[in-house]
Amino acid sequence: MKRTPHHFSLNILVIMVVFLSGCSAAVVEEDLLSEQTPAAATQAGDELTNGHRFPESGVIYQWAMSAEASSEFSSPEWSAEQAVGAPDSPGCGDYQFSWASAASDSIDTLIVRFPILVYPLEIIIHESFNSDQVTKVEVQDPERLGFYTVLQKNPTQVDRPCPYQLIVPVEGIDFLTNTVRITVDQSQLGLGWNEIDAVQLIGTKGEE
Ligand SMILES: [Ca+2]
């Protein structure tokens, strides 16, 4: 794996900082959110889930707004922060726009938080390199601060498609949540870093 300085990404970062400093928080949050109506969902069509699995209105599709990890390869490149927002790695490969753990053969966790508390319907993990070594996905109950497992499985090697979307249906969670914890186990298959580009939480706000 080649880890060389990427001057161009530094430039992009500077541009992004300048750009973001000019944005209000509301604008940034809007970028992370979309509330799909059936019509909009049909038009979107670029993701497997949009409009097909949840055609009803009132379903919120949101990208992570913050992230932390048990380790990260470097910062800002390959840091946990790279899993924030919509996918931005340019394709399948070892791109610094995705989170990578410090070691290539470790068990590590990534925690992502979302703008709005929802009853979760589905979690989609966008993996850009060495899929799919995710072994556990949990959601947090913000009142009890406990994590509840919604997926537990063995790591597998998925060569195609790449990037890969791990779609995790969520059932039986009766509390509102905005926090997801993902565990990758890179110790078993010898594939190297399983890099995560973005995470989407789909759910409903329930009765108000
Ligand atoms: Ca990313």
Residues whose N, C-alpha, C, O or C-beta is under 5 A from the ligand:
A	BS01	CA	Q82 A83 V84 A86 P87 D88 S89 F97 S98 D197 A198
